[in-house]
């Protein structure tokens, strides 16, 4: 292995552990595991294959994501959360036996003229997110239209939570109440809970839960760490120390000369940067783990490199550096970057090798 290699270690045992946390919090519910955006950056096919034996369905955002999983031989039920965009999507979905989320009047019109293989659907209700879905007063008519279509086999009812990460926010209770009202008289399986709902709002569990972020070992709740919630990191991001240099006191480091050495000191150069998905906007609190110690990141993040403060660390060129993982939660790195863990995990680029272990 070259000293400059960068890789993401993907722990499939940790993934299955996190799934067991889902099952423990939502006993009796069916589980629709979300593997969209390349499995939140972990590798959609590999994660889907690991999850499939233990879940009732998998969910992706787009039809192309689902078709790629089908083409790879995955036979678990697949739900497309954005649903069809055009007529061709319906034919491809019918042939591949995909389940489609129907959230807009234009999709009802598409389905009304479709005569291909039967398709299972999820009708999406907008209970307050105001992104996708039928307004509550339009759900009954949309439901009636769907169930009357000869090409539609089964229909479920779903909505999406806007503020479930915050236990103090009344929005979730309001959305649950609206969902209960709109589903009166509709004999359908219901799905509300995302990861935050699963962990913090038992009243959202209904028939199906849809875990995403928690499966990958990051916290979906404000003020709670992943370890607090019993979750394990699935991805550990690693790079190598590729140079060690002694910098005189007062000399600046990196683009923009934004950081100056407070004394003559050793600096390490790590072969990873924003070209790999490490956040350029990382703040001054940022740390990486080197030889079991957290060491500061200094200067600006470059496309291919970062620099770290090596004072007090007996480091050598070639040493492994942990950017996030078991010893350094991605939640912390996201906070130092002013973003959320979803952004970091999904942002790991294709040039980073994924190494899977069980």
C-alpha positions in Angstrom: 0.0 0.0 0.0 1.4 3.4 -0.9 2.0 5.9 1.9 -0.4 8.4 0.3 -3.4 6.0 0.0 -6.8 7.2 1.1 -9.6 4.8 1.9 -12.9 4.4 3.8 -13.1 1.3 5.9 -16.8 0.1 5.9 -17.7 -2.1 8.8 -20.7 -4.2 7.8 -21.0 -5.7 11.3 -21.5 -2.2 12.6 -24.2 -1.6 10.0 -26.1 -4.7 11.1 -25.7 -3.7 14.8 -27.3 -0.3 14.0 -30.2 -2.2 12.2 -30.7 -4.1 15.4 -31.1 -0.8 17.2 -33.8 0.1 14.8 -35.6 -3.2 15.5 -35.2 -2.7 19.2 -36.8 0.8 19.1 -39.6 -0.1 16.7 -40.6 -3.7 17.5 -43.3 -5.1 15.2 -42.7 -2.5 12.5 -41.6 -3.3 9.0 -38.3 -1.7 8.1 -37.6 0.2 4.9 -33.8 0.9 5.0 -32.7 4.0 3.0 -29.7 3.5 0.8 -30.0 6.5 -1.5 -27.0 8.7 -2.5 -24.8 5.7 -3.0 -25.7 4.3 0.4 -25.0 7.7 2.1 -21.5 7.5 0.5 -20.8 4.0 1.8 -21.5 2.1 -1.5 -25.2 1.4 -2.4 -24.8 -2.2 -3.6 -22.6 -3.4 -0.9 -24.8 -1.8 1.8 -28.0 -3.0 0.2 -26.7 -6.6 0.0 -25.7 -6.5 3.7 -29.0 -5.0 4.8 -31.4 -7.0 2.5 -31.6 -10.2 4.7 -32.7 -8.1 7.7 -35.1 -5.6 6.3 -38.5 -5.6 4.6 -37.6 -3.1 1.8 -34.9 -0.7 0.7 -35.5 2.9 -0.4 -33.7 5.1 -2.9 -34.4 8.5 -4.2 -34.4 7.9 -8.0 -35.4 5.2 -10.4 -31.9 4.9 -11.8 -30.6 4.0 -8.3 -33.2 1.3 -8.0 -32.6 -0.1 -11.5 -28.8 -0.4 -10.7 -29.6 -2.5 -7.6 -32.0 -4.7 -9.7 -29.4 -5.1 -12.4 -26.9 -6.3 -9.8 -29.3 -9.1 -8.8 -31.0 -7.7 -5.7 -34.5 -9.0 -5.3 -35.7 -7.2 -2.1 -38.6 -4.8 -2.5 -37.3 -1.4 -3.7 -39.1 1.9 -3.1 -38.4 5.0 -5.2 -39.0 8.0 -3.0 -39.2 10.6 -5.7 -41.4 8.5 -7.9 -41.7 8.6 -11.7 -40.9 11.7 -13.8 -42.1 10.4 -17.2 -43.9 7.6 -18.9 -40.7 5.6 -19.5 -40.1 5.5 -15.8 -43.4 3.7 -15.4 -42.5 1.0 -17.9 -39.0 0.5 -16.4 -40.5 0.4 -12.9 -43.1 -2.2 -13.8 -40.6 -4.4 -15.5 -38.2 -4.2 -12.5 -41.1 -4.5 -9.9 -40.2 -1.2 -8.2 -42.6 0.5 -5.8 -43.2 4.2 -6.6 -44.0 7.1 -4.4 -46.7 9.2 -5.8 -46.6 12.8 -4.6 -48.0 15.0 -7.4 -51.0 15.3 -9.6 -48.8 14.9 -12.7 -47.8 11.5 -11.6 -51.5 10.5 -11.2 -52.0 11.5 -14.8 -49.1 9.4 -15.9 -50.4 6.4 -14.1 -53.9 6.8 -15.4 -52.8 6.1 -19.0 -50.2 3.4 -18.1 -51.0 -0.1 -19.1 -47.9 -2.1 -18.4 -47.0 -4.4 -15.5 -48.8 -3.7 -12.2 -47.0 -1.4 -9.8 -47.2 -1.0 -6.1 -47.3 2.6 -4.9 -46.9 4.8 -1.8 -49.1 7.9 -1.7 -47.3 10.8 -0.1 -49.1 13.2 2.1 -47.7 16.7 2.9 -48.3 17.0 6.6 -46.2 20.1 7.0 -42.8 19.6 5.3 -44.1 21.4 2.2 -41.7 19.7 -0.1 -43.4 16.7 -1.8 -46.8 15.3 -1.2 -50.6 15.9 -1.6 -52.2 18.4 0.7 -54.2 16.7 3.5 -57.5 17.7 1.9 -56.5 16.2 -1.4 -55.3 12.8 -0.1 -58.7 11.1 -0.2 -59.3 11.9 -3.8 -55.7 11.0 -4.8 -56.2 7.7 -2.9 -59.4 6.9 -4.7 -57.9 7.7 -8.1 -54.9 5.4 -7.4 -56.9 2.5 -6.1 -59.2 2.7 -9.2 -56.3 2.3 -11.6 -56.0 -1.2 -13.1 -52.2 -0.8 -13.3 -51.8 -0.1 -9.5 -51.7 -3.1 -7.3 -51.2 -2.0 -3.6 -51.0 1.4 -2.1 -49.4 2.6 1.1 -49.5 6.0 2.7 -46.4 7.9 3.8 -45.3 11.4 5.0 -42.0 12.9 6.0 -41.0 14.6 9.3 -39.6 18.1 9.2 -38.3 18.6 12.8 -38.0 15.2 14.4 -34.4 15.8 15.3 -35.6 18.3 18.0 -37.7 16.8 20.8 -38.7 20.3 22.0 -40.3 21.2 18.6 -44.1 20.7 18.5 -44.0 20.2 14.7 -43.7 16.4 14.9 -46.8 16.0 17.1 -48.7 18.3 14.7 -47.6 16.1 11.7 -48.6 12.9 13.4 -52.0 14.3 14.2 -52.5 15.4 10.6 -51.4 12.0 9.3 -53.9 10.2 11.6 -56.7 12.5 10.4 -56.0 12.0 6.7 -55.7 8.3 7.0 -59.1 7.8 8.6 -61.1 5.6 6.3 -58.1 4.6 4.3 -57.1 0.9 4.6 -53.4 1.2 4.0 -50.0 0.6 5.5 -48.6 3.8 6.9 -45.0 5.1 7.2 -43.9 8.3 9.0 -40.8 7.6 11.1 -37.3 8.5 9.8 -34.2 7.9 12.0 -35.1 10.6 14.4 -38.7 9.5 14.6 -37.6 5.9 15.4 -35.4 7.0 18.3 -37.3 9.8 19.8 -41.0 9.7 18.7 -42.6 6.2 19.3 -46.0 7.6 18.1 -44.5 8.0 14.6 -43.7 4.3 14.2 -47.0 3.2 12.6 -46.6 0.2 10.2 -43.3 1.0 8.5 -40.2 2.9 9.7 -37.6 4.3 7.3 -34.1 4.5 8.9 -31.4 6.3 7.1 -28.7 8.2 9.0 -28.8 6.0 12.1 -28.0 2.9 10.1 -24.6 4.5 9.2 -23.8 5.3 12.8 -24.4 9.0 13.0 -26.8 10.7 15.4 -30.1 12.1 13.9 -30.9 13.9 17.2 -29.9 17.3 18.4 -27.7 17.2 21.5 -27.3 13.4 21.4 -24.2 11.6 20.2 -24.2 8.4 18.3 -22.7 6.5 21.2 -25.4 7.9 23.5 -27.9 6.2 21.2 -26.0 2.9 21.0 -25.0 3.4 17.4 -21.6 2.3 15.9 -19.7 4.1 13.1 -19.9 2.2 9.8 -17.4 4.3 7.9 -13.9 5.2 9.1 -12.0 7.5 6.8 -8.2 7.0 6.6 -5.3 8.7 5.0 -1.5 8.7 5.3 1.1 11.2 6.6 3.1 12.0 3.5 5.6 14.6 4.8 6.9 16.1 8.1 8.4 19.6 8.0 9.8 21.9 10.6 8.4 25.4 10.2 10.1 28.5 11.8 8.1 30.7 14.2 5.9 33.2 12.4 5.9 31.5 9.1 2.5 30.9 7.5 1.1 27.7 6.1 -1.2 26.9 3.2 -3.4 28.9 0.8 -4.2 32.4 1.9 -1.5 32.4 4.6 -4.3 32.2 7.2 -2.3 30.4 9.9 1.1 31.2 11.3 3.3 29.0 13.4 3.4 30.3 17.0 6.9 28.8 17.5 9.3 26.6 15.5 7.4 23.4 15.2 6.9 20.2 13.2 4.0 20.1 10.8 2.6 17.0 9.1 1.1 16.9 5.7 -1.7 14.3 5.3 -2.6 13.1 1.8 -6.4 13.9 1.8 -8.4 17.0 1.0 -11.6 18.4 -0.4 -11.1 16.4 -3.6 -11.7 13.3 -1.4 -14.6 14.8 0.5 -12.8 16.2 3.5 -14.6 19.5 4.2 -12.8 22.6 3.0 -14.8 24.7 5.5 -13.4 22.9 8.6 -13.1 25.2 11.6 -10.1 25.9 13.9 -11.3 23.3 16.4 -10.8 20.5 13.9 -8.8 17.4 14.9 -7.6 14.2 13.4 -6.3 11.1 15.2 -2.7 10.1 14.8 -1.0 7.4 16.9 -4.0 7.4 19.2 -3.9 11.1 19.8 -6.1 14.0 18.6 -3.9 16.5 16.8 -5.1 19.9 15.4 -5.7 20.6 11.7 -4.0 23.9 10.8 -4.2 26.2 7.7 -6.7 25.8 4.9 -7.8 22.4 3.5 -6.4 21.9 0.0 -7.8 19.7 -2.7 -5.4 16.8 -1.9 -3.8 17.7 1.4 -4.3 19.0 4.9 -1.6 20.1 7.5 -1.6 19.1 11.1 0.3 20.2 14.2 2.7 17.5 15.3 4.0 19.0 18.5 4.3 16.3 21.1 3.7 13.5 18.7 6.5 11.1 17.7 5.1 10.7 14.1 6.7 9.2 11.1 6.0 9.6 7.4 3.6 6.8 6.4 1.7 6.8 9.6 -2.1 6.2 9.3 -4.4 9.2 10.1 -8.0 8.9 11.0 -10.3 11.6 9.7 -13.5 10.3 11.2 -14.7 6.9 12.6 -14.8 5.1 15.9 -12.3 7.3 17.7 -13.5 10.5 16.1 -17.3 10.6 15.4 -18.3 12.1 12.1 -20.9 14.1 14.1 -18.0 16.1 15.6 -16.3 16.7 12.3 -19.5 17.9 10.9 -20.0 20.3 13.8 -16.5 21.7 13.2 -17.4 22.3 9.6 -20.7 24.0 10.2 -22.6 21.2 8.5 -24.4 17.9 9.2 -23.0 14.4 9.0 -25.1 13.5 6.0 -23.1 16.0 4.0 -19.7 14.5 4.9 -20.7 10.9 4.4 -22.4 11.5 1.1 -19.5 13.8 0.0 -16.8 11.1 0.1 -15.7 11.1 -3.5 -15.2 8.2 -6.0 -11.4 8.4 -5.8 -11.6 7.2 -2.2 -11.3 3.4 -2.1 -14.1 1.6 -0.1 -12.8 -1.4 1.8 -15.5 -3.7 3.2 -15.2 -5.9 6.2 -17.5 -8.0 8.3 
